[in-house]
Amino acid sequence: MTPKIEIYPGKKAMAREFGKQLEQLTQESENVTIALSGGSTPKAIFEILVLEFKDLINWKNIKFFWGDERCVEPIDPESNYGMAHDLLLSRVPVDKTKIFRVSGEISPHDAALQYEQSIKKEVPFINGLPQFDLMILGLGDDGHTASIFPHQIELWNSENICEVATHPDTGQNRVTLTGNVINNSKQILFWITGEKKAEKVDEIINKKDNYKQYPASLVKPDNSIWMMDEKAAKKVG
Ligand SMILES: O=C1O[C@H](COP(=O)(O)O)[C@@H](O)[C@H](O)[C@H]1O
């Protein structure tokens, strides 16, 4: 089985489609749980959400989490929370008590434990695991997703809700949700843009070469949608 693929002419069109979905979800439910992705891809999406959906989405109905976080201060330019705060959360009327960030500034082990506790308290459990309504994922140039990298692919199957991971090149610690939690989400949305991603998209979607070494290939296809711009999807047949 292959995941559902949606190809958009550009980032703006992709962001608009997501905005409409979120608008609808927040009309239907007062308690929408979202895990955001970090890195660079969400920036353009957040900008459109602020510009075009500020007054359409019921922001107060959303609980915000992250699929992964870099173990840095929240004001560090590397912080996934910091980026979401600066480009989205500080610009739309969210309920600040519903932002559940990873404390990247404390010891990674303690941050993972603390984050796990907030998830247990705030996210409904289905099938013995937390179930997020929306899990947003990115695709790293090396095939990683959340912060599960190819060299630590075994973390995907961890029985814990979160794990401490390490970036393969910089050694930076990360806190990441694990595969069982990701795959238990009601809806998983990959956001993938730009030509740099085209090769990995091709390998994973078309099951080429050693695609199984990429953590992103372990995301369950049946409840996931790969939202991509034309550049990222250029090799998808
Ligand atoms: O390090 C990370 O990388 C991935 C992909 O990021 P991008 O910059 O290529 O968009 C991201 O999904 C993850 O949240 C982040 O921590």
The ligand as an SDF file (V2000), in Angstrom:
LIG
                    3D

 16 16  0  0  0  0  0  0  0  0999 V2000
   15.6610   18.4440   12.2160 O   0  0  0  0  0  0  0  0  0  0  0  0
   14.5420   18.3830   11.7710 C   0  0  0  0  0  0  0  0  0  0  0  0
   14.3650   18.0380   10.4940 O   0  0  0  0  0  0  0  0  0  0  0  0
   13.1080   17.6600    9.9280 C   0  0  0  0  0  0  0  0  0  0  0  0
   13.1330   18.1360    8.4790 C   0  0  0  0  0  0  0  0  0  0  0  0
   13.3950   19.5300    8.4840 O   0  0  0  0  0  0  0  0  0  0  0  0
   13.5040   20.4460    7.1930 P   0  0  0  0  0  0  0  0  0  0  0  0
   14.3610   21.6110    7.6150 O   0  0  0  0  0  0  0  0  0  0  0  0
   14.1480   19.6620    6.1200 O   0  0  0  0  0  0  0  0  0  0  0  0
   12.1310   20.8880    6.8630 O   0  0  0  0  0  0  0  0  0  0  0  0
   11.9470   18.2220   10.7130 C   0  0  0  0  0  0  0  0  0  0  0  0
   10.7530   17.6270   10.2870 O   0  0  0  0  0  0  0  0  0  0  0  0
   12.1560   18.0250   12.2020 C   0  0  0  0  0  0  0  0  0  0  0  0
   11.0380   18.4810   12.9340 O   0  0  0  0  0  0  0  0  0  0  0  0
   13.3720   18.8040   12.5850 C   0  0  0  0  0  0  0  0  0  0  0  0
   13.6430   18.7910   13.9720 O   0  0  0  0  0  0  0  0  0  0  0  0
  1  2  2  0
  2  3  1  0
  2 15  1  0
  3  4  1  0
  4  5  1  0
  4 11  1  0
  5  6  1  0
  6  7  1  0
  7  8  2  0
  7  9  1  0
  7 10  1  0
 11 12  1  0
 11 13  1  0
 13 14  1  0
 13 15  1  0
 15 16  1  0
M  END
$$$$
